[in-house]
Amino acid sequence: MTNEHRDLTAVCAAAHSGYVLRVIRDGSLQPLAEKELPGWPDWPAFPAEAAAAAGCELVLLGYMIWPDTVTPDSLIGWHPVPDARAWSAQVATFADLLAHGY
């Protein structure tokens, strides 16, 4: 499997009240999808329950975390973003996942 179709990133960033979830294409600042997640734990808390809930919100937006990015050093595929109050994960559309055998 190549990384040629892995150009989408979900970012769950701290906001005034909770987090903002965005899906962006690498190299672009324009979100493809965006959803406010009010009432989530204050930064720096991003417990496993929040990571799972963010994954569910991604599904509702039409995206999923690449299954092979869920590793022992990730939080259900999410990784802290250095020098930012955010977590990120590599995501794909359902069609891309199916095309790659997932």
N, CA, C and O atoms as CSV, one atom per row, in Angstrom:
chain,resi,resn,atom,element,x,y,z
A,1,MET,N,N,0.843,-1.163,0.000
A,1,MET,CA,C,0.000,0.000,0.000
A,1,MET,C,C,0.890,1.228,0.000
A,1,MET,O,O,1.890,1.267,0.717
A,2,THR,N,N,0.543,2.228,-0.790
A,2,THR,CA,C,1.326,3.459,-0.845
A,2,THR,C,C,0.632,4.558,-0.073
A,2,THR,O,O,-0.521,4.423,0.337
A,3,ASN,N,N,1.352,5.645,0.116
A,3,ASN,CA,C,0.781,6.799,0.812
A,3,ASN,C,C,0.164,7.806,-0.152
A,3,ASN,O,O,-0.213,8.903,0.261
A,4,GLU,N,N,0.055,7.446,-1.442
A,4,GLU,CA,C,-0.415,8.412,-2.424
A,4,GLU,C,C,-1.828,8.919,-2.142
A,4,GLU,O,O,-2.167,10.021,-2.573
A,5,HIS,N,N,-2.650,8.169,-1.447
A,5,HIS,CA,C,-4.013,8.606,-1.145
A,5,HIS,C,C,-4.152,9.022,0.322
A,5,HIS,O,O,-5.265,9.119,0.838
A,6,ARG,N,N,-3.049,9.259,0.974
A,6,ARG,CA,C,-3.092,9.617,2.393
A,6,ARG,C,C,-2.820,11.092,2.576
A,6,ARG,O,O,-1.929,11.485,3.329
A,7,ASP,N,N,-3.589,11.896,1.889
A,7,ASP,CA,C,-3.370,13.332,1.955
A,7,ASP,C,C,-4.439,14.064,2.760
A,7,ASP,O,O,-4.545,15.289,2.684
A,8,LEU,N,N,-5.226,13.326,3.524
A,8,LEU,CA,C,-6.252,13.945,4.360
A,8,LEU,C,C,-5.891,13.772,5.826
A,8,LEU,O,O,-5.497,12.692,6.264
A,9,THR,N,N,-6.032,14.846,6.565
A,9,THR,CA,C,-5.728,14.828,7.994
A,9,THR,C,C,-6.905,15.409,8.759
A,9,THR,O,O,-7.463,16.439,8.381
A,10,ALA,N,N,-7.270,14.739,9.833
A,10,ALA,CA,C,-8.256,15.288,10.757
A,10,ALA,C,C,-7.484,15.931,11.896
A,10,ALA,O,O,-6.516,15.367,12.405
A,11,VAL,N,N,-7.924,17.110,12.285
A,11,VAL,CA,C,-7.307,17.825,13.403
A,11,VAL,C,C,-8.407,18.161,14.391
A,11,VAL,O,O,-9.422,18.762,14.038
A,12,CYS,N,N,-8.191,17.766,15.623
A,12,CYS,CA,C,-9.112,18.075,16.704
A,12,CYS,C,C,-8.381,19.078,17.588
A,12,CYS,O,O,-7.531,18.701,18.395
A,13,ALA,N,N,-8.715,20.361,17.433
A,13,ALA,CA,C,-7.985,21.443,18.092
A,13,ALA,C,C,-8.806,22.055,19.218
A,13,ALA,O,O,-10.028,22.172,19.128
A,14,ALA,N,N,-8.110,22.441,20.277
A,14,ALA,CA,C,-8.764,23.094,21.410
A,14,ALA,C,C,-9.407,24.391,20.944
A,14,ALA,O,O,-8.842,25.124,20.133
A,15,ALA,N,N,-10.586,24.660,21.464
A,15,ALA,CA,C,-11.325,25.885,21.159
A,15,ALA,C,C,-11.759,26.515,22.478
A,15,ALA,O,O,-11.409,26.025,23.552
A,16,HIS,N,N,-12.515,27.591,22.393
A,16,HIS,CA,C,-12.968,28.258,23.615
A,16,HIS,C,C,-13.748,27.326,24.520
A,16,HIS,O,O,-13.581,27.350,25.740
A,17,SER,N,N,-14.585,26.518,23.934
A,17,SER,CA,C,-15.392,25.575,24.700
A,17,SER,C,C,-15.321,24.216,24.022
A,17,SER,O,O,-16.133,23.912,23.148
A,18,GLY,N,N,-14.370,23.415,24.414
A,18,GLY,CA,C,-14.233,22.095,23.825
A,18,GLY,C,C,-13.205,22.067,22.724
A,18,GLY,O,O,-12.100,22.584,22.886
A,19,TYR,N,N,-13.566,21.459,21.587
A,19,TYR,CA,C,-12.659,21.284,20.457
A,19,TYR,C,C,-13.374,21.638,19.159
A,19,TYR,O,O,-14.600,21.730,19.117
A,20,VAL,N,N,-12.592,21.835,18.103
A,20,VAL,CA,C,-13.113,21.965,16.746
A,20,VAL,C,C,-12.462,20.859,15.934
A,20,VAL,O,O,-11.239,20.719,15.932
A,21,LEU,N,N,-13.267,20.085,15.255
A,21,LEU,CA,C,-12.796,18.986,14.419
A,21,LEU,C,C,-12.809,19.453,12.969
A,21,LEU,O,O,-13.836,19.905,12.462
A,22,ARG,N,N,-11.651,19.340,12.302
A,22,ARG,CA,C,-11.545,19.728,10.894
A,22,ARG,C,C,-10.869,18.608,10.113
A,22,ARG,O,O,-9.974,17.929,10.615
A,23,VAL,N,N,-11.319,18.431,8.876
A,23,VAL,CA,C,-10.631,17.542,7.938
A,23,VAL,C,C,-10.046,18.447,6.871
A,23,VAL,O,O,-10.758,19.230,6.242
A,24,ILE,N,N,-8.724,18.331,6.673
A,24,ILE,CA,C,-8.044,19.169,5.693
A,24,ILE,C,C,-7.204,18.307,4.769
A,24,ILE,O,O,-6.746,17.228,5.144
A,25,ARG,N,N,-7.012,18.799,3.557
A,25,ARG,CA,C,-6.104,18.153,2.611
A,25,ARG,C,C,-4.721,18.732,2.883
A,25,ARG,O,O,-4.568,19.938,3.079
A,26,ASP,N,N,-3.715,17.858,2.891
A,26,ASP,CA,C,-2.353,18.309,3.153
A,26,ASP,C,C,-1.983,19.440,2.193
A,26,ASP,O,O,-2.241,19.357,0.992
A,27,GLY,N,N,-1.383,20.483,2.732
A,27,GLY,CA,C,-0.978,21.626,1.931
A,27,GLY,C,C,-2.047,22.679,1.768
A,27,GLY,O,O,-1.814,23.695,1.113
A,28,SER,N,N,-3.225,22.462,2.352
A,28,SER,CA,C,-4.324,23.414,2.241
A,28,SER,C,C,-4.759,23.862,3.627
A,28,SER,O,O,-4.661,23.108,4.595
A,29,LEU,N,N,-5.230,25.070,3.710
A,29,LEU,CA,C,-5.780,25.567,4.971
A,29,LEU,C,C,-7.302,25.519,4.976
A,29,LEU,O,O,-7.926,25.706,6.020
A,30,GLN,N,N,-7.901,25.269,3.817
A,30,GLN,CA,C,-9.358,25.233,3.678
A,30,GLN,C,C,-9.897,23.887,4.151
A,30,GLN,O,O,-9.564,22.859,3.563
A,31,PRO,N,N,-10.728,23.867,5.207
A,31,PRO,CA,C,-11.270,22.584,5.665
A,31,PRO,C,C,-12.257,21.983,4.666
A,31,PRO,O,O,-13.058,22.693,4.058
A,32,LEU,N,N,-12.182,20.664,4.511
A,32,LEU,CA,C,-13.161,19.936,3.711
A,32,LEU,C,C,-14.418,19.660,4.527
A,32,LEU,O,O,-15.517,19.546,3.986
A,33,ALA,N,N,-14.232,19.556,5.838
A,33,ALA,CA,C,-15.339,19.342,6.768
A,33,ALA,C,C,-14.935,19.973,8.095
A,33,ALA,O,O,-13.753,20.042,8.434
A,34,GLU,N,N,-15.930,20.427,8.829
A,34,GLU,CA,C,-15.641,21.070,10.111
A,34,GLU,C,C,-16.846,20.911,11.034
A,34,GLU,O,O,-17.996,21.015,10.607
A,35,LYS,N,N,-16.556,20.657,12.304
A,35,LYS,CA,C,-17.635,20.520,13.285
A,35,LYS,C,C,-17.124,20.948,14.653
A,35,LYS,O,O,-16.048,20.534,15.086
A,36,GLU,N,N,-17.906,21.778,15.323
A,36,GLU,CA,C,-17.574,22.161,16.690
A,36,GLU,C,C,-17.990,21.037,17.628
A,36,GLU,O,O,-19.043,20.423,17.456
A,37,LEU,N,N,-17.150,20.780,18.619
A,37,LEU,CA,C,-17.428,19.751,19.612
A,37,LEU,C,C,-17.443,20.423,20.980
A,37,LEU,O,O,-16.493,20.292,21.752
A,38,PRO,N,N,-18.521,21.139,21.275
A,38,PRO,CA,C,-18.585,21.879,22.540
A,38,PRO,C,C,-18.745,20.947,23.735
A,38,PRO,O,O,-19.285,19.846,23.625
A,39,GLY,N,N,-18.265,21.417,24.862
A,39,GLY,CA,C,-18.440,20.666,26.098
A,39,GLY,C,C,-17.476,19.519,26.263
A,39,GLY,O,O,-17.642,18.702,27.168
A,40,TRP,N,N,-16.466,19.436,25.405
A,40,TRP,CA,C,-15.467,18.382,25.536
A,40,TRP,C,C,-14.489,18.754,26.629
A,40,TRP,O,O,-14.457,19.906,27.063
A,41,PRO,N,N,-13.689,17.802,27.083
A,41,PRO,CA,C,-12.740,18.101,28.159
A,41,PRO,C,C,-11.803,19.238,27.778
A,41,PRO,O,O,-11.407,19.378,26.621
A,42,ASP,N,N,-11.456,20.048,28.777
A,42,ASP,CA,C,-10.525,21.136,28.533
A,42,ASP,C,C,-9.148,20.597,28.179
A,42,ASP,O,O,-8.731,19.545,28.662
A,43,TRP,N,N,-8.448,21.343,27.321
A,43,TRP,CA,C,-7.086,21.000,26.980
A,43,TRP,C,C,-6.258,20.995,28.248
A,43,TRP,O,O,-6.465,21.892,29.065
A,44,PRO,N,N,-5.347,20.077,28.491
A,44,PRO,CA,C,-4.801,19.136,27.530
A,44,PRO,C,C,-5.490,17.784,27.543
A,44,PRO,O,O,-5.002,16.842,26.918
A,45,ALA,N,N,-6.610,17.664,28.239
A,45,ALA,CA,C,-7.291,16.362,28.309
A,45,ALA,C,C,-7.787,15.942,26.926
A,45,ALA,O,O,-8.474,16.704,26.247
A,46,PHE,N,N,-7.442,14.756,26.527
A,46,PHE,CA,C,-7.982,14.123,25.323
A,46,PHE,C,C,-7.991,12.637,25.638
A,46,PHE,O,O,-7.217,11.863,25.074
A,47,PRO,N,N,-8.893,12.244,26.564
A,47,PRO,CA,C,-8.918,10.845,26.985
A,47,PRO,C,C,-9.383,9.925,25.860
A,47,PRO,O,O,-9.877,10.375,24.826
A,48,ALA,N,N,-9.212,8.642,26.086
A,48,ALA,CA,C,-9.601,7.647,25.073
A,48,ALA,C,C,-11.057,7.817,24.654
A,48,ALA,O,O,-11.390,7.618,23.485
A,49,GLU,N,N,-11.923,8.180,25.588
A,49,GLU,CA,C,-13.339,8.380,25.249
A,49,GLU,C,C,-13.508,9.525,24.256
A,49,GLU,O,O,-14.335,9.445,23.347
A,50,ALA,N,N,-12.722,10.595,24.428
A,50,ALA,CA,C,-12.793,11.730,23.501
A,50,ALA,C,C,-12.246,11.325,22.139
A,50,ALA,O,O,-12.802,11.708,21.109
A,51,ALA,N,N,-11.158,10.552,22.121
A,51,ALA,CA,C,-10.593,10.085,20.857
A,51,ALA,C,C,-11.601,9.215,20.104
A,51,ALA,O,O,-11.755,9.348,18.890
A,52,ALA,N,N,-12.280,8.334,20.820
A,52,ALA,CA,C,-13.293,7.478,20.196
A,52,ALA,C,C,-14.468,8.314,19.692
A,52,ALA,O,O,-14.981,8.074,18.599
A,53,ALA,N,N,-14.890,9.290,20.486
A,53,ALA,CA,C,-16.004,10.149,20.070
A,53,ALA,C,C,-15.628,10.982,18.846
A,53,ALA,O,O,-16.452,11.183,17.954
A,54,ALA,N,N,-14.377,11.468,18.802
A,54,ALA,CA,C,-13.925,12.226,17.632
A,54,ALA,C,C,-13.945,11.327,16.398
A,54,ALA,O,O,-14.305,11.777,15.310
A,55,GLY,N,N,-13.563,10.069,16.557
A,55,GLY,CA,C,-13.634,9.120,15.446
A,55,GLY,C,C,-15.059,8.915,14.966
A,55,GLY,O,O,-15.301,8.816,13.763
A,56,CYS,N,N,-15.999,8.851,15.890
A,56,CYS,CA,C,-17.421,8.718,15.525
A,56,CYS,C,C,-17.908,9.951,14.774
A,56,CYS,O,O,-18.662,9.836,13.808
A,57,GLU,N,N,-17.479,11.128,15.215
A,57,GLU,CA,C,-17.864,12.365,14.520
A,57,GLU,C,C,-17.296,12.369,13.103
A,57,GLU,O,O,-17.949,12.843,12.174
A,58,LEU,N,N,-16.078,11.840,12.933
A,58,LEU,CA,C,-15.500,11.738,11.593
A,58,LEU,C,C,-16.377,10.885,10.681
A,58,LEU,O,O,-16.606,11.234,9.523
A,59,VAL,N,N,-16.863,9.770,11.210
A,59,VAL,CA,C,-17.731,8.886,10.425
A,59,VAL,C,C,-18.978,9.643,9.977
A,59,VAL,O,O,-19.413,9.499,8.834
A,60,LEU,N,N,-19.550,10.437,10.857
A,60,LEU,CA,C,-20.733,11.216,10.498
A,60,LEU,C,C,-20.429,12.238,9.401
A,60,LEU,O,O,-21.317,12.626,8.642
A,61,LEU,N,N,-19.169,12.670,9.323
A,61,LEU,CA,C,-18.755,13.614,8.285
A,61,LEU,C,C,-18.309,12.905,7.004
A,61,LEU,O,O,-18.015,13.562,6.005
A,62,GLY,N,N,-18.257,11.557,7.024
A,62,GLY,CA,C,-17.903,10.793,5.831
A,62,GLY,C,C,-16.450,10.367,5.746
A,62,GLY,O,O,-15.961,10.047,4.663
A,63,TYR,N,N,-15.758,10.360,6.868
A,63,TYR,CA,C,-14.334,10.006,6.904
A,63,TYR,C,C,-14.084,8.973,7.993
A,63,TYR,O,O,-14.884,8.807,8.914
A,64,MET,N,N,-12.959,8.283,7.865
A,64,MET,CA,C,-12.526,7.346,8.901
A,64,MET,C,C,-11.015,7.435,9.052
A,64,MET,O,O,-10.306,7.787,8.109
A,65,ILE,N,N,-10.535,7.116,10.235
A,65,ILE,CA,C,-9.105,7.035,10.476
A,65,ILE,C,C,-8.590,5.780,9.784
A,65,ILE,O,O,-9.226,4.728,9.853
A,66,TRP,N,N,-7.434,5.884,9.111
A,66,TRP,CA,C,-6.837,4.705,8.485
A,66,TRP,C,C,-6.608,3.660,9.564
A,66,TRP,O,O,-5.938,3.948,10.556
A,67,PRO,N,N,-7.140,2.460,9.403
A,67,PRO,CA,C,-7.002,1.418,10.434
A,67,PRO,C,C,-5.544,1.103,10.795
A,67,PRO,O,O,-5.246,0.821,11.956
A,68,ASP,N,N,-4.642,1.150,9.819
A,68,ASP,CA,C,-3.259,0.797,10.119
A,68,ASP,C,C,-2.483,1.900,10.846
A,68,ASP,O,O,-1.303,1.725,11.153
A,69,THR,N,N,-3.134,3.030,11.122
A,69,THR,CA,C,-2.475,4.082,11.900
A,69,THR,C,C,-2.778,3.955,13.388
A,69,THR,O,O,-2.240,4.703,14.205
A,70,VAL,N,N,-3.637,3.010,13.734
A,70,VAL,CA,C,-3.926,2.746,15.144
A,70,VAL,C,C,-2.803,1.843,15.654
A,70,VAL,O,O,-2.821,0.628,15.454
A,71,THR,N,N,-1.839,2.457,16.309
A,71,THR,CA,C,-0.633,1.772,16.776
A,71,THR,C,C,-0.481,1.973,18.281
A,71,THR,O,O,-1.183,2.796,18.868
A,72,PRO,N,N,0.426,1.234,18.910
A,72,PRO,CA,C,0.615,1.399,20.355
A,72,PRO,C,C,1.025,2.812,20.776
A,72,PRO,O,O,0.787,3.206,21.917
A,73,ASP,N,N,1.636,3.575,19.872
A,73,ASP,CA,C,2.043,4.938,20.232
A,73,ASP,C,C,0.984,5.977,19.882
A,73,ASP,O,O,1.236,7.176,20.001
A,74,SER,N,N,-0.207,5.531,19.449
A,74,SER,CA,C,-1.292,6.460,19.130
A,74,SER,C,C,-2.433,6.264,20.126
A,74,SER,O,O,-2.488,5.268,20.847
A,75,LEU,N,N,-3.325,7.222,20.147
A,75,LEU,CA,C,-4.536,7.119,20.954
A,75,LEU,C,C,-5.670,6.858,19.971
A,75,LEU,O,O,-6.335,7.788,19.514
A,76,ILE,N,N,-5.881,5.601,19.653
A,76,ILE,CA,C,-6.876,5.154,18.658
A,76,ILE,C,C,-6.641,5.865,17.316
A,76,ILE,O,O,-7.590,6.281,16.651
A,77,GLY,N,N,-5.373,5.997,16.932
A,77,GLY,CA,C,-5.023,6.642,15.670
A,77,GLY,C,C,-4.701,8.122,15.771
A,77,GLY,O,O,-4.174,8.702,14.822
A,78,TRP,N,N,-5.004,8.738,16.893
A,78,TRP,CA,C,-4.749,10.161,17.103
A,78,TRP,C,C,-3.360,10.361,17.705
A,78,TRP,O,O,-2.920,9.582,18.550
A,79,HIS,N,N,-2.678,11.416,17.258
A,79,HIS,CA,C,-1.353,11.778,17.768
A,79,HIS,C,C,-1.366,13.243,18.185
A,79,HIS,O,O,-2.006,14.059,17.522
A,80,PRO,N,N,-0.668,13.599,19.278
A,80,PRO,CA,C,-0.588,15.013,19.643
A,80,PRO,C,C,0.166,15.792,18.562
A,80,PRO,O,O,1.134,15.294,17.986
A,81,VAL,N,N,-0.282,16.999,18.299
A,81,VAL,CA,C,0.379,17.878,17.335
A,81,VAL,C,C,1.425,18.685,18.096
A,81,VAL,O,O,1.080,19.424,19.018
A,82,PRO,N,N,2.709,18.553,17.719
A,82,PRO,CA,C,3.749,19.296,18.432
A,82,PRO,C,C,3.502,20.805,18.395
A,82,PRO,O,O,3.120,21.361,17.365
A,83,ASP,N,N,3.724,21.437,19.513
A,83,ASP,CA,C,3.608,22.899,19.639
A,83,ASP,C,C,2.220,23.434,19.296
A,83,ASP,O,O,2.083,24.587,18.888
A,84,ALA,N,N,1.204,22.611,19.458
A,84,ALA,CA,C,-0.168,23.056,19.204
A,84,ALA,C,C,-1.090,22.397,20.222
A,84,ALA,O,O,-0.782,21.337,20.768
A,85,ARG,N,N,-2.194,23.025,20.460
A,85,ARG,CA,C,-3.187,22.447,21.361
A,85,ARG,C,C,-4.156,21.625,20.524
A,85,ARG,O,O,-5.326,21.977,20.375
A,86,ALA,N,N,-3.641,20.508,19.974
A,86,ALA,CA,C,-4.450,19.723,19.040
A,86,ALA,C,C,-3.937,18.298,18.950
A,86,ALA,O,O,-2.812,17.983,19.337
A,87,TRP,N,N,-4.807,17.454,18.424
A,87,TRP,CA,C,-4.489,16.058,18.096
A,87,TRP,C,C,-4.817,15.883,16.619
A,87,TRP,O,O,-5.721,16.541,16.106
A,88,SER,N,N,-4.094,15.005,15.931
A,88,SER,CA,C,-4.377,14.784,14.512
A,88,SER,C,C,-4.351,13.296,14.197
A,88,SER,O,O,-3.780,12.492,14.933
A,89,ALA,N,N,-4.989,12.953,13.078
A,89,ALA,CA,C,-5.045,11.568,12.610
A,89,ALA,C,C,-5.125,11.576,11.091
A,89,ALA,O,O,-5.743,12.461,10.499
A,90,GLN,N,N,-4.496,10.586,10.462
A,90,GLN,CA,C,-4.635,10.420,9.019
A,90,GLN,C,C,-5.994,9.801,8.746
A,90,GLN,O,O,-6.359,8.798,9.359
A,91,VAL,N,N,-6.739,10.397,7.830
A,91,VAL,CA,C,-8.084,9.913,7.530
A,91,VAL,C,C,-8.252,9.713,6.028
A,91,VAL,O,O,-7.421,10.133,5.222
A,92,ALA,N,N,-9.348,9.063,5.687
A,92,ALA,CA,C,-9.690,8.822,4.284
A,92,ALA,C,C,-11.206,8.807,4.150
A,92,ALA,O,O,-11.939,8.679,5.131
A,93,THR,N,N,-11.650,8.940,2.914
A,93,THR,CA,C,-13.070,8.755,2.640
A,93,THR,C,C,-13.361,7.262,2.655
A,93,THR,O,O,-12.440,6.450,2.573
A,94,PHE,N,N,-14.601,6.904,2.756
A,94,PHE,CA,C,-14.979,5.490,2.737
A,94,PHE,C,C,-14.565,4.850,1.417
A,94,PHE,O,O,-14.127,3.700,1.397
A,95,ALA,N,N,-14.699,5.592,0.301
A,95,ALA,CA,C,-14.332,5.054,-1.009
A,95,ALA,C,C,-12.831,4.737,-1.071
A,95,ALA,O,O,-12.443,3.699,-1.608
A,96,ASP,N,N,-11.989,5.617,-0.529
A,96,ASP,CA,C,-10.549,5.359,-0.521
A,96,ASP,C,C,-10.215,4.130,0.324
A,96,ASP,O,O,-9.364,3.325,-0.055
A,97,LEU,N,N,-10.877,3.989,1.454
A,97,LEU,CA,C,-10.623,2.822,2.296
A,97,LEU,C,C,-11.018,1.533,1.576
A,97,LEU,O,O,-10.278,0.550,1.613
A,98,LEU,N,N,-12.164,1.535,0.932
A,98,LEU,CA,C,-12.602,0.356,0.179
A,98,LEU,C,C,-11.642,0.053,-0.973
A,98,LEU,O,O,-11.349,-1.110,-1.252
A,99,ALA,N,N,-11.166,1.078,-1.624
A,99,ALA,CA,C,-10.242,0.893,-2.735
A,99,ALA,C,C,-8.920,0.276,-2.273
A,99,ALA,O,O,-8.218,-0.364,-3.056
A,100,HIS,N,N,-8.593,0.471,-1.008
A,100,HIS,CA,C,-7.347,-0.087,-0.456
A,100,HIS,C,C,-7.586,-1.358,0.342
A,100,HIS,O,O,-6.704,-1.812,1.070
A,101,GLY,N,N,-8.765,-1.930,0.209
A,101,GLY,CA,C,-9.044,-3.224,0.822
A,101,GLY,C,C,-9.473,-3.194,2.275
A,101,GLY,O,O,-9.428,-4.219,2.954
A,102,TYR,N,N,-9.884,-2.046,2.756
A,102,TYR,CA,C,-10.360,-1.985,4.149
A,102,TYR,C,C,-11.862,-2.068,4.198
A,102,TYR,O,O,-12.447,-2.033,5.281
